[in-house]
């Protein structure tokens, strides 16, 4: 299952719920208390991507390089990744 966790302040909660429901995203967005989640998972910057195995252990943590996250996750899942894509995952910043 895929979940997005939003850690904005509660004052944004209703606005964000409307935003996410209008987008019709293919995953569930859950709201969390930013300070608690940041401390629990040592998140200093967002967006952050986490992949958990079936035992609930974190097997991947990615930053804001979205293309790089996709490539790294596909590698973890044993999917075919080209050499160009492998280079992409090491680029800093947004992909």
N, C-alpha and C positions, 0 to 999 in steps of 0.2 A: 504494500500500500504506500501511496505517496501522500505526504501532508506538508503543507507550508505552515510555518508558525510565524505569526506576526507579533512582534514584541513592542509595538508602539504603546504610548500612554493610553490609559482607559478613555481619556477624553476623545480619542479618535475612533473608538470601538464601533459606534453606529455607522459612521461615515465609511469606515473600512468594510464593514459587513455588506453595505449596499454596493460598494465598489466591486468587491469580490463576487457577489451574487450576479451582478450585471455582466461580468466577464465570462461566466459559465466555464470556469476552469475545470480541467479534467482531474482535479484532485481537491481534497478538502483543505480548507484554511482554518487553522485553529488559532485562537488568541491566547497569548501567554503573558505573564508578568515579566517584563523585560529584565529587571534586575535579577530575579530568581533564575531565569533561563540562562542569562549571560554568565552568572556565577556557576551554575550547574554544569554547563557545557564549555565554559571558558571562551565565550564568544566576545570578541572585542570589536569586530566590525560586521556589518551586515551588507549584503546578504551572505549567509553562510550555508553550506550544504553538508548534510550528514547522511551517511548511509549506514543503517543498522543491519546486522545479520539476523537470522531467525531466533537467536538466543538473546537478542536485544543489545548486543555489543556493537560499539561504533567501529566500523571497518574502513570508513572513509570520511575525511573532513576536507571540504573545499571552500575556497573564498569566492571572490566576485568574478573569476574567470569562468563564465558560464560554459563556453565551448570546451575549455579544459576540464571542467567538472564532468561534462557529458562523456568525454573521451576516457577519463580515468574510471568512471563508473562502468562504462562498456567493457573496459579491460578487466575490471574486477569480476564482471559477469561472464568473462570468457568469450566476449564478442570480438569479431575481427575489427582491427583498427589499423588504418594506413600509417605510413611513416610521417606523412604531412600532418595527420591528426595528432600523432604522438608529440610532434614538435609544438603543436598548438596548445597542448595542455600545460606546457611550461611557460607560456607567455604570461606576463603579469597583467593585472587589470581586467576590465570587462572584455569578453570575447565576442 
